Amino acid sequence: MTAYIVRRLLLAIPVMLLVATATFLLLHMTPGDPVAVLLGPDATTEQIAELRRELGLNDPIYIQYGRWLAGAVRGDLGQSIFLNKPVTIAIFERLAPTAQLSILASLVAIVIGLSLGILSAVRHGTALDLGAMLIAMIGISMPTFWLGLNLIFIFAVSFRLLPPQGYQPLHEGLWDNLSRMILPAITLGAGQGAFLARITRSVVLETLREDYVRTARAKGLSERRVLVGHVLRNGLIPITTVIGLTFAILMGGAVVTEQVFNIPGIGRLLIQAVLRRDFPLIQGIVLFIAFVYVLINLLIDILYAFLDPRIRYAE
């Protein structure tokens, strides 16, 4: 197992390098000057040129890339142009809201996805199956921002049950924190829950047709024991894969939700960085999200061995 983990980590290096290179080149190929945005429209040509020289933006692109990459290897993602602080610190200051939102949204997705998927598979061909898959289709097709705005209108504006926007740190009160995270978590998790429901339905339906399931039923086991002990247990690997990838997607896809609900997370920080053309901050956030994807994929692969003892990784 140790050798396998080391190999996977080594294979992640070219992936991260490719992401870093593509992000750097795309940012420097697109029009726009962060110095002009920073100094404003009244800045003189001399002031812009002087600041560009101080920030190293006048250097050839390969020198800028080599300098940034050398720092990234050491864990130094550079200095944010607008925040005037290290990119690493800026990311970790915004990590808590995004991580909490992603965890809560994943829980929403799991509850919705497993419930609808199992119900649809067990009642295959009935009105419940059709209704559950219709709900899943609507959830997949529904734009995140549209759902978020409607939830705000219904639960915050019309019924005044929950706060419409904002974020309260967890240490300042559990309910104050959760009450502001319920609507964003539902908004972010609904679409992934609908996708998980379709996957769960397919996996459960396929497993229900296996010979060992028919044998279990022939032995007189209750439908509940067959479903829990045989069907779900043997279908855990593909479902776990989707759940793990769902968390990674939610972690990186919270941009719109954080903007709608005014949550000071990494997604909102990324939008601000893009609007300001803050190159080091954009590069750092994209690289961090890519690292989260790689790490979650590795954890999923390791989890396979615990879910299915038959899986062994060659040393």
C-alpha positions in Angstrom: 0.0 0.0 0.0 2.8 2.4 0.9 4.5 1.8 -2.5 1.2 2.4 -4.3 0.6 5.7 -2.5 4.2 6.9 -3.3 3.6 6.0 -7.0 0.4 7.9 -7.1 1.9 10.9 -5.5 4.8 10.8 -8.1 2.2 10.5 -10.9 0.5 13.6 -9.5 3.5 15.7 -10.1 3.2 16.0 -13.9 -0.6 16.6 -13.5 0.1 19.5 -11.2 2.8 20.8 -13.5 0.5 20.7 -16.5 -2.2 22.6 -14.6 0.3 25.2 -13.4 1.7 25.7 -16.9 -1.7 25.9 -18.6 -3.0 28.4 -16.0 0.1 30.6 -16.2 0.1 30.7 -20.0 -3.7 31.4 -20.3 -3.6 34.2 -17.8 -0.7 35.9 -19.5 -2.2 35.4 -23.0 -5.5 37.1 -22.1 -5.8 40.9 -22.4 -5.7 43.1 -19.3 -3.1 44.6 -17.0 -3.3 44.1 -13.2 -1.2 47.2 -12.7 -3.6 49.4 -14.6 -6.5 48.0 -12.6 -4.6 48.5 -9.3 -3.5 52.1 -10.0 -6.8 53.2 -11.6 -7.6 55.2 -14.7 -5.8 58.3 -13.4 -2.4 56.6 -13.3 0.3 58.0 -15.6 2.3 55.9 -18.0 5.4 56.3 -15.9 3.6 55.1 -12.7 2.3 52.0 -14.5 5.8 51.2 -16.0 7.4 51.7 -12.6 5.0 49.3 -10.8 5.2 46.7 -13.5 9.0 46.8 -13.1 8.7 46.4 -9.4 6.4 43.4 -9.7 8.5 41.8 -12.4 5.8 41.9 -15.0 8.2 43.4 -17.6 10.4 40.3 -17.5 10.1 37.7 -20.3 7.3 35.3 -19.7 9.6 32.3 -19.3 11.5 34.1 -16.6 8.3 35.0 -14.8 7.1 31.3 -15.1 10.4 29.9 -13.9 10.4 32.3 -10.9 6.8 31.4 -10.0 7.3 27.7 -10.5 10.5 27.6 -8.3 8.6 29.3 -5.5 5.6 27.0 -5.9 7.9 23.9 -5.5 9.0 25.4 -2.2 5.4 26.1 -1.1 5.6 29.8 -1.9 2.8 30.7 -4.4 3.8 34.3 -4.6 2.4 37.6 -3.3 -1.1 38.7 -4.1 -1.0 42.0 -6.0 -4.1 43.5 -4.5 -4.3 41.9 -1.1 -0.6 42.6 -0.5 -0.1 39.3 1.4 1.2 35.8 0.5 -1.2 33.8 -1.7 -1.0 30.8 0.7 -2.2 32.9 3.6 -5.0 34.5 1.5 -6.2 31.0 0.5 -6.1 29.5 4.0 -8.0 32.6 5.4 -10.9 31.8 3.0 -10.6 28.0 3.3 -12.9 27.4 6.3 -16.2 28.8 4.7 -15.6 26.9 1.5 -14.7 23.6 3.3 -17.7 23.8 5.5 -20.0 24.6 2.6 -18.6 21.7 0.6 -19.0 19.3 3.5 -22.6 20.3 4.2 -23.4 20.3 0.4 -22.0 16.8 0.2 -24.2 15.7 3.0 -27.2 17.1 1.2 -26.1 15.4 -2.1 -25.6 12.1 -0.3 -29.1 12.2 1.4 -30.8 13.2 -1.8 -28.8 11.0 -4.1 -28.9 7.8 -2.1 -32.6 8.2 -1.1 -33.9 8.9 -4.6 -31.6 6.4 -6.3 -32.4 3.5 -4.0 -36.1 4.3 -4.0 -36.1 4.5 -7.8 -34.2 1.2 -8.2 -36.3 -0.8 -5.7 -39.6 0.5 -7.3 -38.2 0.2 -10.8 -40.9 0.7 -13.5 -43.4 2.3 -11.1 -44.7 5.8 -10.7 -42.2 6.3 -7.8 -39.3 5.4 -10.2 -40.6 7.9 -12.8 -41.1 10.6 -10.2 -37.7 10.2 -8.6 -35.9 10.3 -11.9 -37.9 13.3 -13.0 -36.8 15.1 -9.8 -33.3 14.1 -10.5 -33.5 15.4 -14.1 -34.8 18.7 -12.9 -32.1 18.9 -10.3 -29.3 18.3 -12.8 -30.8 20.8 -15.3 -31.5 23.6 -12.7 -29.0 26.5 -12.7 -27.3 26.9 -9.4 -27.8 30.7 -9.2 -31.5 30.4 -10.1 -32.1 27.8 -7.3 -30.2 30.0 -4.8 -32.1 33.1 -5.6 -35.4 31.3 -5.4 -34.5 29.7 -2.0 -33.6 33.2 -0.7 -36.9 34.6 -1.9 -38.9 31.8 -0.4 -37.2 31.1 3.0 -35.5 34.4 3.7 -37.7 37.1 2.1 -41.2 35.6 2.1 -41.2 33.5 5.3 -38.2 35.0 7.1 -37.1 31.7 8.4 -33.4 31.9 7.5 -30.9 34.7 6.9 -30.6 35.6 3.2 -26.9 36.0 3.0 -23.6 36.3 4.9 -21.3 34.0 6.9 -20.8 33.6 10.6 -17.8 31.7 11.9 -18.6 28.5 13.7 -16.9 29.7 16.9 -19.3 32.6 17.2 -22.4 30.4 17.5 -23.5 27.1 16.1 -27.0 28.2 15.0 -25.8 31.5 13.7 -23.4 29.6 11.6 -25.7 26.8 10.4 -28.7 29.1 9.7 -26.6 30.9 7.2 -25.2 27.7 5.6 -28.5 25.8 5.1 -29.6 27.5 1.9 -26.2 27.6 0.3 -25.7 23.9 1.1 -29.0 23.0 -0.5 -28.3 25.2 -3.5 -24.8 23.6 -4.1 -25.7 20.1 -3.2 -29.0 19.7 -5.1 -27.5 19.3 -8.5 -24.8 16.8 -7.4 -27.5 14.9 -5.4 -29.5 14.5 -8.5 -26.5 13.2 -10.4 -25.7 10.8 -7.6 -29.3 9.6 -7.6 -29.0 8.5 -11.3 -25.7 6.7 -10.6 -27.1 5.0 -7.5 -30.2 3.8 -9.4 -28.0 2.3 -12.1 -25.7 0.6 -9.7 -28.5 -0.8 -7.5 -30.5 -2.0 -10.6 -27.4 -3.8 -11.9 -26.6 -5.4 -8.6 -30.2 -6.5 -8.1 -29.9 -8.7 -11.2 -26.8 -10.6 -9.8 -27.1 -14.3 -9.0 -26.0 -13.9 -5.4 -29.0 -11.5 -4.8 -31.4 -14.1 -6.2 -29.7 -16.7 -4.0 -30.1 -14.5 -0.9 -33.8 -14.1 -1.6 -34.2 -17.8 -2.2 -32.8 -18.4 1.3 -35.7 -16.4 2.7 -33.8 -13.2 3.7 -35.9 -10.2 4.1 -35.9 -7.6 1.3 -34.3 -5.1 3.7 -31.4 -7.5 4.6 -30.9 -8.2 0.9 -30.7 -4.6 0.0 -28.4 -3.5 2.9 -26.3 -6.6 3.2 -25.8 -7.6 -0.4 -26.9 -4.9 -2.8 -25.6 -1.7 -1.2 -22.5 -3.4 0.2 -21.4 -4.6 -3.2 -22.3 -1.4 -4.9 -20.3 0.8 -2.5 -17.3 1.2 -4.8 -18.9 3.0 -7.7 -21.1 5.0 -5.4 -18.1 5.9 -3.2 -16.2 7.1 -6.3 -19.1 9.4 -7.2 -19.4 10.7 -3.7 -15.7 11.5 -3.5 -15.6 13.2 -6.8 -18.8 15.1 -5.8 -16.9 16.6 -2.8 -14.0 17.6 -5.1 -16.5 19.2 -7.6 -18.3 21.1 -4.8 -15.0 22.3 -3.4 -14.0 23.8 -6.7 -17.5 24.7 -7.9 -18.7 26.9 -5.0 -17.9 30.0 -7.0 -21.4 30.9 -8.0 -23.0 29.9 -4.7 -20.5 31.9 -2.6 -21.2 34.9 -4.8 -25.0 34.6 -4.5 -25.0 34.1 -0.7 -22.1 36.5 -0.1 -19.9 33.9 1.6 -16.2 34.9 1.9 -14.8 31.6 0.6 -12.2 30.6 -2.0 -14.8 30.7 -4.8 -15.6 34.4 -4.1 -11.9 35.1 -3.7 -11.3 33.6 -7.1 -13.9 35.8 -8.8 -12.4 38.9 -7.1 -8.9 37.8 -8.3 -10.1 37.4 -11.9 -11.8 40.7 -12.0 -8.7 42.4 -10.6 -6.3 40.4 -12.8 -4.4 39.3 -9.7 -2.2 36.7 -11.5 -0.5 35.1 -8.5 -3.7 34.7 -6.6 -5.6 33.1 -9.5 -2.7 30.7 -10.2 -2.5 29.8 -6.5 -6.2 29.1 -6.2 -6.4 27.0 -9.4 -3.3 25.0 -8.3 -4.9 24.5 -4.8 -8.2 23.2 -6.3 -6.2 20.9 -8.6 -4.3 19.5 -5.6 -7.7 18.9 -3.8 -8.9 16.8 -6.8 -5.7 14.8 -6.9 -5.7 14.2 -3.1 -9.4 13.1 -3.1 -8.8 10.7 -6.0 -5.9 9.1 -4.0 -8.1 8.8 -0.9 -10.8 7.1 -2.9 -8.4 4.6 -4.3 -7.1 3.8 -0.8 -10.6 3.5 0.5 -11.4 0.8 -2.1 -9.1 -1.7 -0.3 -11.2 -1.2 2.9 -14.5 -1.5 1.2 -13.6 -4.6 -0.7 -10.9 -6.9 0.9 -10.4 -8.6 -2.5 -8.7 -5.4 -3.8 -4.9 -5.5 -3.3 -2.4 -3.0 -4.6 0.9 -4.4 -5.9 4.0 -3.3 -3.9 
